[in-house]
Amino acid sequence: MKNSFLDFTITRPYLSSIVIVLPLFALLVSVGILAGNIFSENLKQYDFIGVYSMFIAGQLALLFVVLCLVRASHTLTLKDFSWNGFGKGMLLGWFVLLISITMLISSIASVPAEYFIVPRFLPLLIAFIHPFTTAFLEEIWMRGLVLNILLRKLGDTRKGVITAVFVSSAIFGFGHIFNILDPRTEPNLLYMLGFCLFAMMIGVFYAALYLRTKTLWAPIILHALFNLPNYIGEAVVSPEGLRYLSEQSANDIGGLSNLLVLAIAAPCMIIGLVYLRKYQGIQSNGHDSYDLVK
């Protein structure tokens, strides 16, 4: 089984990357849809604890599958989980840190004062856990597994590295198209395509950060901090306030994706490409032998 999968990733890196990503993305969205149906009454009251708890459980199950694929494909070593390059990564990630802080302040400032409540422990805990489980899963899955499968084929030249980064990021971005099947998501194809483009562009940045720092921890932490503002409000804002914010965002849904792409994702991609100019290939990332994670 292991040798067959390893051979598949070596001989068919593009096809294996698509097979690894798209069906699993669809499965993960299916978990979200199922959770939404089970906890539909809770969602009407803007109570997301049940949905997020079930989705986190689905993410952890998928993480186990991804780690099995990592082991079978020989794509990561323990060096990829070293903290040695973490400080450098946080410095290189200054733009995402700045955007994350700005988004957090903006999300708080957009809520009328009367809607704030005393933080509740369980929603607050989930608000912090959910962004980190998402980031941990997606960075190991996309940057750790898929990117390294492509680098094994393309990573001996700078052009090949950039190609691998763009292909893996494009697959990552397109995987988000399945979110349109979730009834909780705005059924707007143009918006969803914009979000896929957004995910692809910021994926280029996370990939560049991983390659420059030689550790997955920097993109994992920055990815989680970037997602955090999307969830923290649900722990400190009343259900009435969440309903108010939902109505406000629905009014602006058409222009939101364009704003995100132009103001956030495009600069992230450009910064990532600048970082990749100094990257020399797979040898500098310690992947000359693609050992198993032990």
Backbone as CSV, one residue per row, in Angstrom:
resi,resn,N_x,N_y,N_z,CA_x,CA_y,CA_z,C_x,C_y,C_z
1,MET,0.840,-1.209,0.000,0.000,0.000,0.000,0.870,1.253,0.000
2,LYS,1.864,1.275,0.951,2.731,2.441,1.057,3.520,2.629,-0.234
3,ASN,4.128,1.509,-0.742,4.943,1.616,-1.940,4.098,2.025,-3.138
4,SER,2.870,1.512,-3.227,1.991,1.863,-4.340,1.658,3.345,-4.318
5,PHE,1.335,3.870,-3.136,0.999,5.287,-3.036,2.221,6.144,-3.296
6,LEU,3.377,5.731,-2.786,4.614,6.473,-3.036,4.923,6.520,-4.527
7,ASP,4.789,5.394,-5.192,5.018,5.352,-6.641,4.043,6.264,-7.371
8,PHE,2.791,6.287,-6.919,1.774,7.135,-7.534,2.151,8.608,-7.425
9,THR,2.626,9.028,-6.248,2.995,10.431,-6.061,4.246,10.802,-6.851
10,ILE,5.133,9.832,-7.066,6.364,10.105,-7.810,6.089,10.153,-9.308
11,THR,5.317,9.196,-9.816,5.089,9.106,-11.256,3.968,10.016,-11.741
12,ARG,3.015,10.350,-10.874,1.876,11.200,-11.241,1.690,12.303,-10.200
13,PRO,2.668,13.209,-10.081,2.581,14.211,-9.001,1.377,15.139,-9.130
14,TYR,1.028,15.536,-10.360,-0.110,16.447,-10.533,-1.418,15.737,-10.222
15,LEU,-1.607,14.567,-10.788,-2.841,13.817,-10.562,-2.978,13.426,-9.102
16,SER,-1.886,12.962,-8.488,-1.962,12.552,-7.087,-2.294,13.737,-6.190
17,SER,-1.792,14.924,-6.533,-2.093,16.114,-5.731,-3.579,16.443,-5.795
18,ILE,-4.155,16.339,-6.990,-5.589,16.608,-7.140,-6.412,15.577,-6.393
19,VAL,-6.022,14.313,-6.501,-6.748,13.233,-5.828,-6.666,13.387,-4.309
20,ILE,-5.529,13.840,-3.821,-5.350,14.020,-2.386,-6.202,15.162,-1.851
21,VAL,-6.413,16.191,-2.675,-7.063,17.411,-2.175,-8.569,17.433,-2.394
22,LEU,-9.014,17.336,-3.636,-10.411,17.643,-3.945,-11.417,16.697,-3.278
23,PRO,-11.244,15.384,-3.340,-12.222,14.526,-2.654,-12.259,14.759,-1.144
24,LEU,-11.101,15.000,-0.535,-11.067,15.220,0.912,-11.688,16.565,1.276
25,PHE,-11.503,17.562,0.423,-12.161,18.852,0.642,-13.676,18.675,0.595
26,ALA,-14.154,17.916,-0.397,-15.591,17.664,-0.518,-16.105,16.925,0.715
27,LEU,-15.317,15.986,1.218,-15.710,15.239,2.412,-15.797,16.154,3.627
28,LEU,-14.830,17.068,3.752,-14.831,17.983,4.885,-16.035,18.924,4.835
29,VAL,-16.360,19.421,3.651,-17.545,20.268,3.502,-18.803,19.482,3.849
30,SER,-18.818,18.198,3.492,-19.968,17.350,3.820,-20.159,17.240,5.322
31,VAL,-19.050,17.191,6.063,-19.143,17.171,7.527,-19.789,18.459,8.030
32,GLY,-19.392,19.598,7.433,-19.981,20.879,7.815,-21.469,20.936,7.515
33,ILE,-21.866,20.386,6.350,-23.282,20.366,5.986,-24.069,19.488,6.958
34,LEU,-23.507,18.319,7.276,-24.167,17.412,8.217,-24.313,18.064,9.588
35,ALA,-23.243,18.726,10.041,-23.298,19.416,11.331,-24.349,20.516,11.312
36,GLY,-24.433,21.237,10.189,-25.441,22.291,10.071,-26.849,21.755,10.143
37,ASN,-27.070,20.574,9.556,-28.402,19.963,9.608,-28.734,19.460,11.008
38,ILE,-27.751,18.859,11.666,-27.992,18.323,13.012,-28.275,19.446,14.001
39,PHE,-27.544,20.539,13.874,-27.665,21.646,14.832,-28.379,22.853,14.207
40,SER,-29.321,22.572,13.317,-30.008,23.654,12.603,-30.748,24.600,13.547
41,GLU,-31.361,24.049,14.571,-32.090,24.898,15.521,-31.139,25.796,16.305
42,ASN,-29.975,25.273,16.631,-28.973,26.078,17.329,-28.479,27.219,16.449
43,LEU,-28.306,26.930,15.156,-27.823,27.955,14.237,-28.814,29.105,14.109
44,LYS,-30.111,28.783,14.183,-31.124,29.829,14.109,-30.996,30.807,15.275
45,GLN,-30.448,30.307,16.394,-30.230,31.154,17.565,-28.794,31.692,17.612
46,TYR,-28.064,31.508,16.511,-26.660,31.937,16.410,-25.796,31.295,17.494
47,ASP,-26.095,30.022,17.750,-25.298,29.207,18.667,-24.493,28.229,17.807
48,PHE,-23.162,28.471,17.696,-22.326,27.696,16.780,-21.515,26.612,17.482
49,ILE,-21.697,26.408,18.768,-20.855,25.485,19.526,-20.944,24.071,18.966
50,GLY,-22.171,23.583,18.752,-22.330,22.221,18.253,-21.739,22.026,16.879
51,VAL,-22.012,22.962,15.965,-21.499,22.867,14.596,-19.976,22.888,14.590
52,TYR,-19.389,23.827,15.302,-17.933,23.932,15.308,-17.284,22.728,15.983
53,SER,-17.895,22.214,17.037,-17.338,21.046,17.724,-17.308,19.838,16.794
54,MET,-18.402,19.635,16.069,-18.462,18.500,15.137,-17.493,18.706,13.982
55,PHE,-17.371,19.942,13.507,-16.461,20.226,12.395,-15.012,20.030,12.828
56,ILE,-14.679,20.444,14.048,-13.324,20.229,14.565,-13.020,18.738,14.647
57,ALA,-14.006,17.951,15.085,-13.825,16.497,15.131,-13.564,15.948,13.730
58,GLY,-14.296,16.469,12.733,-14.061,16.057,11.353,-12.674,16.447,10.867
59,GLN,-12.216,17.634,11.254,-10.870,18.076,10.872,-9.795,17.168,11.472
60,LEU,-9.980,16.780,12.723,-8.989,15.915,13.381,-8.961,14.533,12.728
61,ALA,-10.133,14.032,12.338,-10.174,12.744,11.642,-9.461,12.848,10.295
62,LEU,-9.692,13.962,9.583,-9.028,14.165,8.299,-7.529,14.353,8.487
63,LEU,-7.133,14.999,9.572,-5.712,15.176,9.865,-5.025,13.819,10.013
64,PHE,-5.708,12.877,10.653,-5.152,11.523,10.784,-4.927,10.901,9.410
65,VAL,-5.900,11.075,8.507,-5.761,10.556,7.144,-4.579,11.218,6.439
66,VAL,-4.474,12.542,6.579,-3.384,13.280,5.927,-2.030,12.817,6.453
67,LEU,-1.919,12.609,7.760,-0.647,12.147,8.324,-0.293,10.747,7.818
68,CYS,-1.300,9.912,7.616,-1.048,8.595,7.027,-0.521,8.736,5.604
69,LEU,-1.083,9.680,4.844,-0.617,9.929,3.484,0.794,10.518,3.483
70,VAL,1.074,11.374,4.453,2.427,11.935,4.604,3.428,10.815,4.833
71,ARG,3.074,9.910,5.727,3.968,8.796,6.039,4.174,7.881,4.829
72,ALA,3.085,7.624,4.108,3.171,6.732,2.948,3.928,7.360,1.789
73,SER,3.886,8.684,1.672,4.522,9.367,0.538,5.909,9.910,0.848
74,HIS,6.366,9.749,2.095,7.710,10.207,2.492,7.914,11.695,2.242
75,THR,6.941,12.513,2.546,7.034,13.924,2.182,7.485,14.860,3.298
76,LEU,7.511,14.421,4.541,7.929,15.295,5.632,8.949,14.604,6.518
77,THR,9.783,15.410,7.152,10.689,14.927,8.191,10.419,15.716,9.460
78,LEU,11.041,15.321,10.539,10.869,16.053,11.786,11.422,17.468,11.682
79,LYS,12.332,17.712,10.730,12.861,19.062,10.532,11.753,20.044,10.162
80,ASP,10.725,19.542,9.502,9.625,20.418,9.083,8.795,20.917,10.264
81,PHE,8.977,20.311,11.437,8.263,20.728,12.637,9.206,21.320,13.677
82,SER,10.381,21.734,13.209,11.339,22.395,14.095,10.882,23.824,14.373
83,TRP,11.196,24.312,15.575,10.873,25.695,15.938,12.018,26.648,15.599
84,ASN,13.085,26.126,15.003,14.270,26.959,14.764,13.986,28.145,13.847
85,GLY,13.154,27.962,12.842,12.882,29.053,11.919,11.627,29.834,12.232
86,PHE,11.025,29.556,13.405,9.737,30.178,13.708,9.844,31.696,13.861
87,GLY,10.854,32.164,14.590,11.024,33.605,14.778,11.225,34.324,13.452
88,LYS,12.056,33.736,12.599,12.280,34.312,11.270,10.970,34.353,10.498
89,GLY,10.164,33.294,10.631,8.899,33.241,9.920,7.924,34.312,10.367
90,MET,7.892,34.591,11.665,6.991,35.621,12.165,7.420,37.007,11.675
91,LEU,8.734,37.203,11.541,9.215,38.474,10.996,8.869,38.595,9.510
92,LEU,9.071,37.511,8.782,8.726,37.526,7.364,7.211,37.636,7.156
93,GLY,6.454,37.212,8.150,5.003,37.269,8.047,4.398,38.548,8.580
94,TRP,5.180,39.605,8.611,4.741,40.882,9.202,3.441,41.384,8.564
95,PHE,3.292,41.188,7.253,2.106,41.729,6.574,0.839,40.996,7.028
96,VAL,0.909,39.672,7.125,-0.246,38.900,7.584,-0.553,39.227,9.041
97,LEU,0.483,39.415,9.854,0.258,39.822,11.246,-0.462,41.164,11.309
98,LEU,-0.017,42.100,10.493,-0.631,43.428,10.451,-2.090,43.331,10.020
99,ILE,-2.345,42.550,8.981,-3.719,42.382,8.493,-4.581,41.701,9.553
100,SER,-4.038,40.704,10.242,-4.796,39.988,11.271,-5.211,40.928,12.398
101,ILE,-4.281,41.764,12.842,-4.589,42.729,13.900,-5.623,43.733,13.407
102,THR,-5.450,44.206,12.170,-6.398,45.168,11.603,-7.798,44.569,11.501
103,MET,-7.886,43.315,11.044,-9.179,42.650,10.922,-9.838,42.455,12.280
104,LEU,-9.036,42.127,13.290,-9.582,41.924,14.630,-10.152,43.228,15.179
105,ILE,-9.387,44.306,15.027,-9.853,45.617,15.506,-11.091,46.046,14.726
106,SER,-11.061,45.836,13.412,-12.189,46.223,12.569,-13.454,45.450,12.921
107,SER,-13.307,44.149,13.178,-14.477,43.339,13.505,-15.094,43.753,14.834
108,ILE,-14.248,44.155,15.772,-14.750,44.616,17.075,-15.393,45.994,16.936
109,ALA,-14.736,46.861,16.166,-15.249,48.224,16.010,-16.570,48.274,15.262
110,SER,-16.853,47.255,14.448,-18.087,47.256,13.652,-19.317,46.833,14.453
111,VAL,-19.104,46.405,15.698,-20.217,45.933,16.525,-20.679,47.056,17.446
112,PRO,-21.943,47.438,17.403,-22.454,48.428,18.354,-22.235,47.978,19.797
113,ALA,-21.932,48.912,20.674,-21.548,48.596,22.044,-22.591,47.767,22.785
114,GLU,-23.870,47.976,22.486,-24.917,47.283,23.240,-24.969,45.785,22.950
115,TYR,-24.259,45.341,21.910,-24.296,43.916,21.555,-23.186,43.105,22.227
116,PHE,-22.245,43.762,22.870,-21.166,43.020,23.525,-21.663,42.372,24.811
117,ILE,-21.124,41.170,25.079,-21.474,40.442,26.306,-20.187,39.983,26.991
118,VAL,-20.322,39.532,28.230,-19.180,38.956,28.933,-18.781,37.664,28.211
119,PRO,-17.509,37.496,27.864,-17.091,36.302,27.120,-17.506,35.017,27.827
120,ARG,-18.067,34.099,27.061,-18.452,32.799,27.585,-17.310,31.821,27.347
121,PHE,-17.029,30.969,28.340,-15.825,30.143,28.296,-15.805,29.191,27.103
122,LEU,-16.865,28.388,26.937,-16.844,27.376,25.882,-16.796,27.994,24.482
123,PRO,-17.640,28.991,24.164,-17.503,29.635,22.846,-16.138,30.285,22.644
124,LEU,-15.582,30.859,23.728,-14.262,31.484,23.619,-13.198,30.428,23.341
125,LEU,-13.300,29.281,24.023,-12.336,28.191,23.803,-12.405,27.688,22.376
126,ILE,-13.626,27.472,21.874,-13.791,26.981,20.507,-13.340,28.028,19.492
127,ALA,-13.580,29.308,19.813,-13.159,30.387,18.919,-11.651,30.393,18.724
128,PHE,-10.900,29.936,19.727,-9.446,29.857,19.612,-9.000,28.525,19.012
129,ILE,-9.699,27.444,19.338,-9.291,26.126,18.854,-9.549,25.976,17.356
130,HIS,-10.731,26.420,16.902,-11.127,26.199,15.510,-10.127,26.778,14.502
131,PRO,-9.668,28.027,14.639,-8.682,28.543,13.674,-7.385,27.737,13.659
132,PHE,-6.992,27.211,14.827,-5.729,26.474,14.894,-5.863,25.071,14.311
133,THR,-7.003,24.410,14.526,-7.177,23.100,13.894,-7.252,23.241,12.378
134,THR,-7.911,24.300,11.914,-7.981,24.553,10.470,-6.590,24.791,9.899
135,ALA,-5.829,25.662,10.554,-4.487,25.990,10.057,-3.561,24.782,10.119
136,PHE,-3.611,24.030,11.217,-2.743,22.866,11.389,-3.024,21.836,10.303
137,LEU,-4.318,21.568,10.061,-4.694,20.605,9.028,-4.273,21.092,7.645
138,GLU,-4.643,22.310,7.287,-4.428,22.773,5.917,-2.953,22.972,5.587
139,GLU,-2.153,23.409,6.549,-0.729,23.609,6.252,0.006,22.287,6.100
140,ILE,-0.290,21.305,6.944,0.328,19.990,6.782,-0.151,19.348,5.490
141,TRP,-1.432,19.495,5.211,-2.060,18.907,4.031,-1.541,19.546,2.743
142,MET,-1.582,20.878,2.658,-1.259,21.567,1.410,0.229,21.867,1.258
143,ARG,0.814,22.490,2.252,2.223,22.853,2.155,3.122,21.666,2.499
144,GLY,2.739,20.875,3.503,3.578,19.753,3.887,3.497,18.584,2.926
145,LEU,2.284,18.209,2.522,2.087,17.031,1.680,2.088,17.372,0.191
146,VAL,1.122,18.156,-0.256,0.943,18.406,-1.688,2.134,19.169,-2.278
147,LEU,2.562,20.230,-1.625,3.683,21.013,-2.157,4.936,20.160,-2.283
148,ASN,5.207,19.321,-1.296,6.419,18.503,-1.352,6.328,17.395,-2.388
149,ILE,5.124,16.896,-2.647,4.964,15.940,-3.752,5.366,16.599,-5.066
150,LEU,4.931,17.827,-5.262,5.268,18.547,-6.497,6.736,18.964,-6.527
151,LEU,7.288,19.337,-5.382,8.702,19.725,-5.331,9.624,18.562,-5.653
152,ARG,9.186,17.383,-5.298,10.010,16.213,-5.601,10.217,16.071,-7.111
153,LYS,9.229,16.505,-7.884,9.313,16.458,-9.346,9.932,17.722,-9.924
154,LEU,9.629,18.884,-9.319,9.958,20.173,-9.935,10.984,20.998,-9.169
155,GLY,11.331,20.582,-7.953,12.029,21.489,-7.056,13.510,21.658,-7.239
156,ASP,14.071,21.143,-8.336,15.521,21.288,-8.505,15.909,22.596,-9.185
157,THR,14.940,23.380,-9.634,15.214,24.703,-10.196,14.273,25.724,-9.575
158,ARG,14.661,26.994,-9.628,13.812,28.049,-9.063,12.487,28.136,-9.819
159,LYS,12.535,27.981,-11.132,11.313,27.994,-11.928,10.396,26.841,-11.518
160,GLY,10.986,25.679,-11.294,10.205,24.530,-10.872,9.579,24.732,-9.508
161,VAL,10.320,25.367,-8.603,9.795,25.657,-7.268,8.583,26.572,-7.366
162,ILE,8.700,27.629,-8.151,7.580,28.569,-8.300,6.378,27.874,-8.938
163,THR,6.638,26.998,-9.917,5.558,26.236,-10.534,4.857,25.358,-9.502
164,ALA,5.640,24.668,-8.671,5.072,23.810,-7.636,4.250,24.619,-6.638
165,VAL,4.740,25.790,-6.281,4.021,26.663,-5.354,2.680,27.092,-5.949
166,PHE,2.695,27.505,-7.206,1.456,27.977,-7.837,0.463,26.833,-8.052
167,VAL,0.951,25.671,-8.472,0.048,24.540,-8.711,-0.589,24.085,-7.404
168,SER,0.224,23.933,-6.353,-0.326,23.497,-5.066,-1.296,24.536,-4.504
169,SER,-0.993,25.809,-4.684,-1.871,26.872,-4.187,-3.162,26.940,-4.995
170,ALA,-3.073,26.682,-6.307,-4.271,26.682,-7.148,-5.205,25.541,-6.764
171,ILE,-4.628,24.371,-6.490,-5.447,23.233,-6.055,-6.085,23.541,-4.706
172,PHE,-5.308,24.133,-3.817,-5.813,24.541,-2.506,-6.953,25.534,-2.656
173,GLY,-6.765,26.526,-3.518,-7.807,27.531,-3.713,-9.066,26.943,-4.300
174,PHE,-8.912,26.108,-5.340,-10.086,25.547,-5.999,-10.862,24.609,-5.080
175,GLY,-10.164,23.982,-4.136,-10.857,23.102,-3.199,-11.951,23.808,-2.424
176,HIS,-11.822,25.117,-2.258,-12.816,25.884,-1.509,-14.132,26.057,-2.272
177,ILE,-14.141,25.680,-3.556,-15.366,25.825,-4.344,-16.491,24.952,-3.780
178,PHE,-16.114,23.867,-3.085,-17.131,22.977,-2.515,-17.947,23.664,-1.426
179,ASN,-17.432,24.776,-0.902,-18.179,25.500,0.131,-19.511,26.029,-0.376
180,ILE,-19.641,26.155,-1.683,-20.898,26.671,-2.230,-22.044,25.679,-2.000
181,LEU,-21.699,24.420,-1.726,-22.715,23.403,-1.451,-23.264,23.511,-0.039
182,ASP,-22.544,24.230,0.827,-22.970,24.379,2.218,-24.098,25.402,2.289
183,PRO,-25.278,25.012,2.781,-26.408,25.959,2.820,-26.165,27.157,3.722
184,ARG,-25.160,27.070,4.616,-24.850,28.203,5.485,-24.038,29.270,4.759
185,THR,-23.503,28.911,3.578,-22.666,29.823,2.795,-23.516,30.580,1.794
186,GLU,-23.165,31.839,1.568,-23.874,32.645,0.571,-23.784,31.975,-0.802
187,PRO,-24.936,31.603,-1.426,-24.923,30.891,-2.708,-24.640,31.825,-3.882
188,ASN,-23.486,32.424,-3.874,-23.106,33.384,-4.901,-21.845,32.860,-5.584
189,LEU,-21.972,32.366,-6.824,-20.852,31.744,-7.515,-19.702,32.724,-7.718
190,LEU,-20.005,33.972,-8.061,-18.961,34.967,-8.279,-18.168,35.209,-6.992
191,TYR,-18.888,35.311,-5.885,-18.229,35.486,-4.592,-17.346,34.286,-4.278
192,MET,-17.859,33.060,-4.514,-17.099,31.865,-4.182,-15.858,31.731,-5.054
193,LEU,-15.966,32.088,-6.342,-14.791,32.063,-7.215,-13.760,33.079,-6.741
194,GLY,-14.247,34.243,-6.276,-13.341,35.238,-5.712,-12.648,34.720,-4.473
195,PHE,-13.390,33.973,-3.656,-12.792,33.406,-2.443,-11.754,32.342,-2.794
196,CYS,-12.024,31.551,-3.847,-11.042,30.564,-4.299,-9.752,31.256,-4.752
197,LEU,-9.900,32.370,-5.475,-8.737,33.144,-5.915,-7.986,33.699,-4.716
198,PHE,-8.736,34.190,-3.743,-8.145,34.689,-2.503,-7.325,33.608,-1.820
199,ALA,-7.900,32.390,-1.679,-7.207,31.290,-1.016,-5.950,30.891,-1.783
200,MET,-6.019,30.913,-3.117,-4.853,30.563,-3.921,-3.718,31.565,-3.696
201,MET,-4.059,32.853,-3.720,-3.028,33.891,-3.585,-2.360,33.848,-2.217
202,ILE,-3.156,33.703,-1.176,-2.556,33.680,0.161,-1.842,32.355,0.396
203,GLY,-2.255,31.300,-0.349,-1.544,30.032,-0.288,-0.127,30.155,-0.813
204,VAL,0.074,31.002,-1.823,1.427,31.259,-2.339,2.308,31.833,-1.232
205,PHE,1.737,32.733,-0.445,2.499,33.337,0.651,2.866,32.291,1.699
206,TYR,1.911,31.461,2.115,2.185,30.435,3.126,3.234,29.443,2.621
207,ALA,3.159,29.096,1.327,4.144,28.173,0.757,5.536,28.789,0.772
208,ALA,5.629,30.058,0.384,6.924,30.739,0.383,7.490,30.830,1.797
209,LEU,6.628,31.094,2.747,7.071,31.190,4.141,7.614,29.851,4.625
210,TYR,6.929,28.782,4.277,7.384,27.438,4.657,8.747,27.137,4.045
211,LEU,8.917,27.445,2.766,10.169,27.138,2.093,11.319,27.994,2.614
212,ARG,11.043,29.238,2.940,12.103,30.120,3.440,12.511,29.798,4.873
213,THR,11.580,29.349,5.692,11.878,29.106,7.107,12.208,27.652,7.410
214,LYS,11.886,26.751,6.463,12.134,25.320,6.627,11.334,24.715,7.788
215,THR,10.244,25.361,8.164,9.375,24.840,9.216,7.924,25.173,8.892
216,LEU,7.024,24.262,9.275,5.602,24.493,9.052,4.976,25.366,10.136
217,TRP,5.679,25.576,11.239,5.058,26.292,12.363,4.744,27.744,12.032
218,ALA,5.601,28.398,11.281,5.336,29.806,10.936,4.053,29.962,10.122
219,PRO,3.872,29.223,9.013,2.596,29.348,8.298,1.401,28.858,9.098
220,ILE,1.586,27.865,9.949,0.467,27.379,10.769,-0.017,28.479,11.712
221,ILE,0.903,29.103,12.434,0.512,30.126,13.412,-0.056,31.355,12.714
222,LEU,0.572,31.785,11.629,0.068,32.960,10.913,-1.298,32.679,10.278
223,HIS,-1.469,31.495,9.747,-2.755,31.088,9.180,-3.841,31.118,10.251
224,ALA,-3.528,30.602,11.431,-4.498,30.583,12.525,-4.842,31.994,12.994
225,LEU,-3.838,32.850,13.130,-4.083,34.223,13.564,-4.900,34.985,12.529
226,PHE,-4.678,34.682,11.255,-5.444,35.335,10.193,-6.922,34.934,10.256
227,ASN,-7.185,33.677,10.632,-8.566,33.188,10.712,-9.269,33.587,12.004
228,LEU,-8.505,33.894,13.041,-9.066,34.130,14.366,-10.160,35.200,14.401
229,PRO,-10.006,36.359,13.729,-11.064,37.381,13.795,-12.426,36.907,13.300
230,ASN,-12.448,35.849,12.474,-13.714,35.344,11.957,-14.538,34.623,13.021
231,TYR,-13.884,34.237,14.121,-14.565,33.411,15.111,-14.686,34.076,16.483
232,ILE,-13.801,34.993,16.798,-13.754,35.536,18.144,-15.029,36.281,18.510
233,GLY,-15.684,36.905,17.518,-16.898,37.661,17.790,-18.020,36.804,18.336
234,GLU,-18.037,35.526,17.969,-19.111,34.646,18.407,-19.037,34.331,19.895
235,ALA,-17.911,34.668,20.533,-17.769,34.445,21.971,-18.031,35.706,22.782
236,VAL,-17.983,36.872,22.124,-18.101,38.129,22.882,-19.274,38.990,22.416
237,VAL,-20.019,38.502,21.439,-21.157,39.257,20.897,-22.433,38.454,21.126
238,SER,-23.500,39.125,21.478,-24.778,38.471,21.736,-25.375,37.923,20.446
239,PRO,-26.323,36.969,20.539,-26.992,36.469,19.327,-27.626,37.586,18.499
240,GLU,-28.175,38.596,19.165,-28.759,39.726,18.435,-27.683,40.469,17.654
241,GLY,-26.508,40.610,18.257,-25.407,41.276,17.581,-24.898,40.475,16.388
242,LEU,-24.847,39.150,16.548,-24.421,38.299,15.444,-25.414,38.365,14.292
243,ARG,-26.703,38.461,14.630,-27.720,38.605,13.586,-27.534,39.928,12.848
244,TYR,-27.242,40.975,13.593,-26.999,42.301,13.001,-25.799,42.245,12.055
245,LEU,-24.702,41.610,12.483,-23.504,41.521,11.655,-23.762,40.681,10.408
246,SER,-24.552,39.615,10.562,-24.880,38.765,9.428,-25.663,39.541,8.375
247,GLU,-26.590,40.345,8.818,-27.376,41.153,7.882,-26.503,42.191,7.184
248,GLN,-25.567,42.775,7.931,-24.684,43.771,7.331,-23.770,43.150,6.283
249,SER,-23.229,41.971,6.584,-22.324,41.318,5.633,-23.077,40.849,4.401
250,ALA,-24.339,40.442,4.574,-25.143,40.003,3.427,-25.356,41.144,2.440
251,ASN,-25.450,42.352,2.952,-25.652,43.509,2.074,-24.435,43.807,1.216
252,ASP,-23.240,43.425,1.707,-21.996,43.750,0.996,-21.320,42.536,0.378
253,ILE,-22.043,41.406,0.285,-21.399,40.164,-0.113,-20.769,40.236,-1.496
254,GLY,-21.352,41.010,-2.401,-20.834,41.062,-3.759,-19.455,41.672,-3.845
255,GLY,-19.159,42.701,-3.059,-17.879,43.378,-3.161,-16.840,42.881,-2.186
256,LEU,-17.233,41.986,-1.293,-16.313,41.552,-0.261,-15.131,40.796,-0.832
257,SER,-15.385,39.843,-1.735,-14.296,39.035,-2.259,-13.301,39.881,-3.032
258,ASN,-13.785,40.836,-3.825,-12.887,41.703,-4.571,-12.006,42.516,-3.638
259,LEU,-12.578,43.011,-2.565,-11.812,43.787,-1.590,-10.724,42.935,-0.959
260,LEU,-11.082,41.704,-0.577,-10.104,40.811,0.037,-8.972,40.477,-0.923
261,VAL,-9.323,40.178,-2.164,-8.306,39.812,-3.146,-7.344,40.964,-3.387
262,LEU,-7.886,42.159,-3.609,-7.049,43.305,-3.950,-6.262,43.837,-2.763
263,ALA,-6.908,43.902,-1.589,-6.285,44.556,-0.443,-5.447,43.624,0.410
264,ILE,-5.707,42.324,0.349,-5.009,41.391,1.239,-4.242,40.336,0.452
265,ALA,-4.951,39.575,-0.373,-4.339,38.410,-1.000,-3.287,38.776,-2.043
266,ALA,-3.565,39.771,-2.878,-2.598,40.141,-3.915,-1.262,40.593,-3.317
267,PRO,-1.253,41.497,-2.325,0.034,41.841,-1.705,0.721,40.644,-1.053
268,CYS,-0.071,39.741,-0.441,0.514,38.541,0.156,1.227,37.710,-0.896
269,MET,0.586,37.522,-2.040,1.199,36.732,-3.110,2.475,37.401,-3.616
270,ILE,2.436,38.710,-3.783,3.616,39.430,-4.264,4.771,39.304,-3.263
271,ILE,4.459,39.452,-1.983,5.495,39.304,-0.950,6.054,37.895,-0.977
272,GLY,5.176,36.896,-1.140,5.625,35.515,-1.216,6.566,35.281,-2.383
273,LEU,6.247,35.855,-3.522,7.110,35.692,-4.697,8.463,36.365,-4.486
274,VAL,8.470,37.502,-3.791,9.741,38.158,-3.457,10.579,37.251,-2.562
275,TYR,9.940,36.619,-1.590,10.657,35.695,-0.700,11.224,34.512,-1.473
276,LEU,10.498,34.043,-2.477,10.947,32.878,-3.240,12.159,33.187,-4.115
277,ARG,12.427,34.449,-4.368,13.595,34.811,-5.168,14.890,34.355,-4.509
278,LYS,14.882,34.236,-3.191,16.080,33.833,-2.465,16.084,32.347,-2.117
279,TYR,15.077,31.630,-2.592,15.014,30.205,-2.288,15.726,29.424,-3.384
280,GLN,16.592,28.478,-2.991,17.470,27.831,-3.959,17.022,26.444,-4.404
281,GLY,16.029,25.862,-3.766,15.586,24.531,-4.195,15.428,23.581,-3.033
282,ILE,15.116,22.323,-3.338,14.762,21.381,-2.283,15.930,21.052,-1.368
283,GLN,17.150,21.184,-1.846,18.285,20.868,-0.984,18.320,21.791,0.224
284,SER,17.969,23.078,0.021,18.001,24.032,1.124,16.876,23.813,2.105
285,ASN,15.896,22.977,1.731,14.804,22.682,2.662,14.993,21.341,3.352
286,GLY,16.119,20.692,3.096,16.391,19.444,3.789,15.600,18.274,3.247
287,HIS,15.086,18.339,2.023,14.274,17.259,1.496,15.022,16.448,0.437
288,ASP,16.364,16.359,0.604,17.098,15.574,-0.370,16.819,14.090,-0.209
289,SER,16.192,13.675,0.900,15.887,12.255,1.067,14.473,11.994,1.519
290,TYR,13.574,12.882,1.631,12.149,12.654,1.884,11.879,11.473,2.831
291,ASP,12.414,11.569,4.024,12.219,10.502,4.994,10.810,10.532,5.565
292,LEU,10.409,9.419,6.158,9.122,9.348,6.847,9.148,10.183,8.111
293,VAL,7.975,10.707,8.491,7.836,11.299,9.807,7.875,10.173,10.819
294,LYS,8.722,10.282,11.820,8.866,9.199,12.808,8.459,9.669,14.183
